[in-house]
Amino acid sequence: MNDEELQLHFEELKKELGGKIDDDQLKKELNTYLNEYRVTAEAAKRGIKRKYGADGSSSFMTADSLSKKIDELKGTEMNVDITAKAVYVDKKQITVRGAPKTIISGILGDETGTAPFTIWEGENVNVDKGEVYLFKNAYTKVWNDRVQINLGARGKVEKAEGVRVDVPERTIAIESKEVKIQDIREGLGDVTVTGRIMSVEQRNITVKDEPKIVYSGIIADDTGKIQYSAWNDHNLKEGETICVKNAYIRAWRGIPQLNLGDKCEVSRVDDTFGEIDMTVSKKTIADIIAVGGGLDLSVTGTVVDLRAGSGLIWRCPHCNRSVLNGECTTHGRVEPVTDLRMKLILDDGTGAISAIVNRQDTERLTGITLAAAEGLAKARGESEIVSREIAQLVIMRRMTVMGNVLNDDFGPMMIVTGAEIENVDVAAEAEKLYNDVEAAL
């Protein structure tokens, strides 16, 4: 990105952040997102605003909170009190950075309307459907044109004893929208999806010392596939086709998942899909950015950079995380084991994506084995020599990568399960380009 474009984005962020970060630091952060992480301008601005509190989702808070009705919420509040009835409640466990975390989500309602909510620290919190609560120090944001209420570490939820809230039926009777799987986005609620059950599994977990069963698997239609999960047993069987009404979408690290909550309706329907292709789905990077992530995707582009953390690395023998100077963030001082990987930036002309390539594919694509990398690093007295050697072999090469795409503030990232380098006939491509240009004159 050139200096003029960078300056335009800088001025926009400076105005919105209102002095929460000095100019030099803001320019540095913006440049890092755009030119090092190579994310889109919108993703860069969104990440910086979230980090420094311009969108109401950070920990910046005003001195005094305000009480508001649901229809008064703008999606930019940073410290607001809301008294409302829990119309719908779903408590579940998710995994964050390898550790279990309990969250509570659902719908809050008062006499003015309804809004979805999420309590991000839900381990010691109880919210019962039909009861009235005071949400203190909440923050709000807008997702898919709907205001969402969030309660973070500084927030608190209290039962509003003696308070009655009447929620009009019309405000909670939300029409379920029928969508194809390829059009599913994070944050969608009350959707209807028809698809064939491709796999069924169940896991036994413990929530608050009580045994629970999570039902999950893959559901697919003629446009794609998605993982589903449910706390209730709908007696789903592999191969049958179902219609799911009033489901909602949540994402795990950017990968949308279909959630069958308490108000979900499941019915068996006739199968009209024919043969469903369960192989990888070819996408452009622009397609992936629009969706947010996905399972078993394939992207073809040019390797434009090899990021830090590539080449010879060291991992914890217990959790397989990368370690620095023999220290694991989870297990402390360990005797690390060596590994080999590539952290690529792939560009297909519609956008850029990070891709992490494992040892097996790194060895196959570069011809550099782990043993050879260890020998080279020992002979030269530095490990960085390995990544420099790899960079010479892959940068500016055309590559197809397959895998699952996650998403965070730095943009989409693929965990690669397979990769191939395309051998381009430069002379033939040049001849084709010349003929195309000549024909256009």
C-alpha positions in Angstrom: 0.0 0.0 0.0 1.4 3.4 -1.0 1.9 6.3 1.4 -1.1 8.3 0.2 -3.5 5.4 0.8 -1.9 4.7 4.2 -2.4 8.4 5.2 -6.1 8.3 4.3 -6.7 5.2 6.5 -4.5 6.8 9.3 -6.6 10.0 9.3 -9.9 8.0 9.5 -8.6 5.9 12.4 -7.2 9.0 14.2 -10.6 10.7 14.1 -12.4 7.6 15.4 -10.0 6.8 18.1 -10.1 10.3 19.5 -6.6 10.5 21.1 -6.6 7.0 22.6 -3.3 6.3 20.9 -0.5 8.7 19.7 0.1 9.3 16.0 3.4 7.5 15.8 2.1 4.4 17.5 -1.1 4.4 15.3 1.0 4.7 12.1 3.2 1.8 13.3 0.2 -0.4 14.1 -1.5 0.4 10.8 1.6 -0.3 8.8 2.1 -3.6 10.7 -1.4 -4.8 9.8 -1.3 -3.7 6.2 2.3 -4.4 5.1 3.5 -7.2 7.4 0.3 -9.2 8.2 -1.0 -8.2 4.7 -4.7 -8.1 5.8 -7.2 -5.9 4.0 -7.6 -2.3 5.0 -11.0 -2.9 6.5 -9.7 -5.8 8.6 -6.7 -3.7 9.8 -8.9 -0.8 10.9 -11.4 -3.1 12.6 -8.6 -4.8 14.5 -7.0 -1.5 15.7 -10.4 0.0 16.7 -11.2 -3.1 18.6 -7.9 -3.1 20.4 -8.1 0.6 21.4 -11.8 0.8 22.1 -13.4 2.7 19.3 -16.0 0.1 18.6 -17.1 -0.5 22.1 -15.7 -4.0 22.4 -12.6 -3.3 24.4 -12.1 -2.7 28.1 -12.2 1.1 27.8 -14.9 2.3 30.1 -16.4 5.6 31.1 -16.6 6.6 34.8 -20.3 6.2 35.1 -22.6 3.7 33.4 -25.9 4.6 31.8 -29.1 2.7 32.0 -30.8 2.1 28.6 -33.7 0.3 27.1 -33.0 -2.2 24.4 -34.4 0.0 21.6 -32.1 2.8 22.8 -28.9 0.8 22.2 -26.7 2.0 19.3 -24.1 -0.7 19.3 -21.3 1.6 20.5 -21.9 1.7 24.2 -18.9 0.9 26.4 -20.4 0.9 29.8 -24.2 0.5 30.0 -26.7 -1.1 32.4 -29.6 -3.0 31.0 -32.6 -4.5 32.9 -34.3 -7.2 30.8 -35.9 -10.7 30.8 -33.9 -13.7 29.6 -36.1 -14.9 26.7 -33.7 -17.6 25.6 -30.5 -19.0 27.3 -27.8 -21.3 26.1 -24.8 -22.2 28.3 -22.0 -24.0 26.7 -18.3 -24.7 26.8 -15.9 -23.5 24.1 -12.1 -23.9 23.7 -10.0 -20.7 23.8 -6.2 -21.1 23.3 -6.4 -24.8 24.1 -8.3 -24.2 27.4 -12.0 -24.8 28.2 -14.1 -21.7 28.7 -17.8 -21.4 29.7 -20.0 -18.7 28.0 -23.7 -18.0 28.2 -25.6 -16.6 25.2 -29.2 -16.0 24.3 -31.7 -13.3 23.9 -32.7 -10.5 26.3 -36.0 -8.7 26.0 -37.8 -5.7 27.5 -41.0 -3.9 26.5 -39.1 -2.1 23.7 -37.6 -5.0 21.9 -35.0 -7.9 22.0 -31.3 -8.3 21.4 -28.9 -11.2 21.5 -26.4 -11.3 24.5 -23.2 -13.1 25.4 -21.6 -13.4 28.8 -18.0 -14.2 28.1 -17.1 -15.2 31.7 -19.9 -17.6 32.5 -18.3 -20.1 34.7 -19.9 -18.9 38.0 -22.9 -17.2 36.5 -26.5 -18.6 36.3 -29.1 -17.1 34.0 -32.5 -18.8 33.8 -35.0 -18.4 31.0 -37.9 -16.3 32.0 -36.2 -14.4 34.8 -35.4 -10.7 34.9 -31.7 -9.6 35.3 -29.7 -6.4 35.6 -26.7 -6.5 33.3 -24.2 -4.0 34.7 -21.2 -2.5 32.8 -22.1 -4.2 29.6 -20.8 -3.2 26.2 -22.5 -3.4 22.8 -21.6 -3.8 19.2 -23.4 -4.3 15.9 -23.2 -7.6 14.0 -25.2 -8.3 10.8 -27.2 -5.1 11.4 -28.3 -6.2 14.9 -27.1 -4.8 18.2 -25.5 -7.4 20.5 -25.1 -7.1 24.3 -21.8 -8.3 25.7 -20.7 -8.8 29.3 -16.9 -9.1 29.8 -14.6 -9.5 32.8 -15.6 -6.1 34.3 -19.3 -6.7 33.8 -21.8 -8.2 36.3 -25.2 -9.8 36.1 -27.6 -9.7 39.0 -31.1 -11.0 39.4 -33.6 -8.1 39.5 -35.8 -9.1 42.4 -39.3 -7.8 42.3 -38.9 -6.3 38.8 -41.5 -7.4 36.2 -40.7 -7.1 32.5 -43.3 -7.8 29.8 -41.9 -8.7 26.5 -44.4 -8.4 23.6 -44.7 -11.6 21.7 -44.2 -9.8 18.4 -40.7 -8.8 19.4 -39.5 -12.4 19.9 -41.3 -14.0 17.0 -38.4 -13.6 14.6 -38.9 -15.1 11.2 -36.4 -17.8 10.3 -34.5 -17.0 7.2 -33.8 -19.9 4.8 -30.1 -20.0 3.7 -27.8 -22.2 1.7 -24.7 -23.5 3.5 -22.3 -21.5 1.3 -24.1 -18.2 2.4 -23.8 -18.9 6.1 -21.9 -16.2 8.0 -20.9 -15.9 11.7 -23.5 -14.1 13.8 -26.6 -15.1 11.8 -29.5 -16.2 13.9 -32.9 -17.8 13.3 -31.9 -19.5 10.1 -33.4 -22.5 8.3 -31.0 -24.9 6.7 -31.8 -28.0 4.7 -29.0 -30.6 4.3 -27.9 -34.2 4.4 -26.2 -35.5 7.6 -22.7 -36.7 6.5 -21.4 -37.7 9.9 -22.7 -38.1 13.5 -20.7 -38.2 16.7 -21.2 -37.5 20.4 -18.8 -36.5 23.1 -19.2 -36.8 26.9 -18.1 -33.7 28.8 -18.5 -32.4 32.3 -20.1 -29.1 32.9 -20.3 -27.9 36.6 -19.6 -31.5 37.8 -22.5 -32.7 35.7 -22.1 -35.1 32.8 -23.3 -33.7 29.5 -23.4 -35.0 25.9 -22.6 -32.9 22.9 -24.0 -34.1 19.6 -22.1 -33.0 16.5 -21.0 -33.8 12.9 -21.1 -32.5 9.4 -24.2 -31.4 7.4 -24.0 -30.6 3.7 -26.1 -29.4 0.8 -25.3 -28.8 -2.9 -23.3 -25.6 -2.1 -21.0 -26.7 0.7 -20.7 -28.3 4.2 -20.6 -27.1 7.8 -20.1 -28.5 11.2 -23.2 -28.7 13.4 -23.6 -29.1 17.2 -26.4 -29.6 19.6 -27.0 -30.2 23.3 -30.2 -32.1 22.7 -30.4 -35.5 21.0 -32.3 -35.1 17.8 -31.6 -38.8 16.9 -29.8 -37.8 13.7 -28.5 -40.5 11.5 -25.9 -40.5 8.8 -27.3 -40.2 5.3 -30.7 -38.7 6.2 -31.8 -35.3 5.1 -33.2 -32.8 7.6 -34.6 -29.3 7.7 -33.4 -27.3 10.7 -35.4 -24.2 11.6 -34.5 -21.4 14.1 -30.8 -22.5 14.3 -28.1 -19.9 14.9 -24.5 -19.5 13.7 -21.5 -19.2 15.9 -17.9 -19.4 14.8 -14.8 -21.1 16.3 -11.8 -19.0 15.3 -13.7 -17.8 12.3 -15.1 -21.1 11.1 -18.9 -20.8 11.1 -20.8 -23.6 12.9 -24.5 -24.5 12.8 -25.9 -24.6 16.4 -29.1 -26.4 17.1 -30.4 -24.6 20.3 -33.4 -25.1 22.5 -35.8 -23.3 20.2 -34.6 -25.2 17.1 -37.0 -27.5 15.2 -35.7 -30.5 13.3 -37.7 -32.4 10.7 -36.9 -35.1 8.2 -37.5 -34.2 4.5 -37.1 -35.7 1.1 -33.5 -35.7 -0.3 -33.2 -33.7 -3.5 -29.5 -33.1 -3.5 -28.3 -36.2 -5.5 -24.5 -36.8 -5.1 -22.8 -34.3 -2.8 -19.2 -33.5 -3.4 -17.3 -33.9 -0.1 -13.9 -33.0 -1.5 -12.2 -29.7 -1.0 -14.0 -26.6 -2.2 -12.1 -24.3 -4.5 -12.4 -20.6 -3.4 -10.8 -17.3 -4.0 -9.3 -15.5 -1.0 -12.0 -12.8 -1.4 -14.6 -15.5 -1.0 -13.0 -16.7 2.2 -12.6 -13.2 3.7 -16.3 -12.6 3.0 -17.4 -15.8 4.8 -14.8 -15.6 7.6 -13.4 -19.1 7.4 -14.4 -22.7 6.4 -13.7 -26.4 6.3 -11.7 -28.2 3.5 -11.0 -25.2 1.3 -8.6 -24.9 -1.6 -6.8 -21.7 -2.7 -4.3 -21.1 -5.5 -2.0 -18.1 -5.5 1.5 -16.8 -5.5 3.8 -17.1 -2.4 4.7 -13.5 -1.7 6.4 -13.8 1.7 7.7 -16.3 4.2 6.9 -15.0 7.7 9.0 -15.2 10.9 8.6 -18.5 12.7 9.2 -20.5 9.5 12.0 -23.0 9.1 13.5 -24.8 12.0 11.4 -24.4 15.2 11.2 -25.9 18.7 8.0 -27.4 20.2 6.9 -28.4 23.7 6.9 -32.2 24.0 3.7 -32.1 26.1 1.4 -29.8 24.2 3.2 -29.3 20.8 3.2 -25.5 21.2 6.1 -23.5 19.9 8.6 -22.6 22.6 11.1 -19.8 22.9 14.4 -20.3 24.7 13.2 -23.6 26.1 10.1 -22.0 27.8 6.6 -23.2 27.1 3.8 -20.8 28.0 1.8 -23.7 29.5 4.4 -26.1 30.9 7.3 -23.8 31.7 10.9 -25.0 31.3 10.9 -28.1 29.0 13.3 -30.1 26.8 12.0 -29.1 23.4 11.8 -31.2 20.2 12.6 -29.8 16.8 10.1 -29.4 13.9 10.0 -27.9 10.5 7.3 -25.7 9.0 6.5 -22.8 6.6 4.3 -19.8 7.4 3.5 -18.4 4.0 1.6 -15.4 2.7 -0.4 -16.4 -0.4 -1.9 -13.8 -2.8 -4.3 -14.8 -5.6 -5.1 -11.3 -6.8 -8.3 -11.0 -4.8 -6.6 -10.9 -1.4 -3.9 -12.4 0.8 -4.0 -15.2 3.3 -1.6 -16.8 5.8 -1.0 -20.5 5.4 0.9 -22.7 7.9 2.5 -25.7 6.2 3.5 -28.7 8.3 6.8 -30.6 8.3 5.7 -33.4 5.9 4.6 -31.0 3.2 7.5 -28.6 3.8 10.0 -31.4 3.3 8.2 -32.6 0.2 7.9 -29.2 -1.4 11.4 -27.9 -0.6 13.5 -31.1 -0.5 14.9 -29.9 2.9 14.4 -32.6 5.5 14.3 -32.0 9.3 17.7 -33.8 9.6 19.2 -31.6 6.9 17.8 -28.5 8.5 19.3 -29.4 11.9 22.6 -30.1 10.2 22.6 -26.8 8.3 21.7 -24.8 11.4 24.5 -26.5 13.4 27.1 -26.0 10.7 26.3 -22.3 10.3 25.7 -21.7 14.0 22.2 -20.2 13.4 18.7 -21.5 12.8 17.6 -18.6 10.6 19.7 -20.0 7.7 17.0 -22.7 7.2 14.2 -20.2 6.7 16.4 -18.2 4.2 17.0 -21.4 2.2 13.3 -22.2 2.2 12.4 -18.7 1.1 14.6 -19.0 -2.0 12.7 -22.1 -3.0 9.1 -21.0 -2.5 8.8 -17.2 -2.8 7.2 -16.1 -6.0 6.2 -19.7 -6.8 2.6 -20.5 -7.6 1.1 -22.9 -5.0 -2.2 -24.6 -4.3 -3.0 -25.1 -0.6 -5.8 -27.1 1.0 -7.1 -27.1 4.6 -9.3 -25.4 7.2 -9.3 -21.6 7.3 -9.5 -19.8 10.7 -9.9 -16.1 11.3 -8.8 -13.5 13.9 -8.0 -9.8 14.1 -5.0 -10.5 11.7 -7.2 -11.9 9.0 -7.7 -15.4 7.6 -5.2 -18.2 8.2 -5.2 -21.7 6.7 -4.0 -24.7 8.6 -2.7 -26.6 5.6 -3.5 -30.3 5.2 -2.1 -30.5 1.6 -0.1 -28.3 -0.7 1.3 -28.5 -4.3 3.7 -26.2 -6.2 2.6 -25.5 -9.7 5.3 -25.6 -12.4 4.4 -22.6 -14.6 5.6 -22.7 -18.3 6.8 -19.0 -18.3 7.4 -19.0 -22.1 3.9 -20.3 -22.8 2.3 -17.9 -20.4 4.2 -15.0 -21.9 3.1 -16.1 -25.4 -0.5 -16.3 -24.3 -0.4 -12.9 -22.6 1.2 -11.4 -25.8 -1.5 -12.9 -28.0 -4.3 -11.7 -25.7 -2.9 -8.1 -25.7 -2.4 -8.2 -29.4 -6.0 -9.4 -30.0 -7.3 -6.6 -27.8 -5.5 -3.8 -29.8 
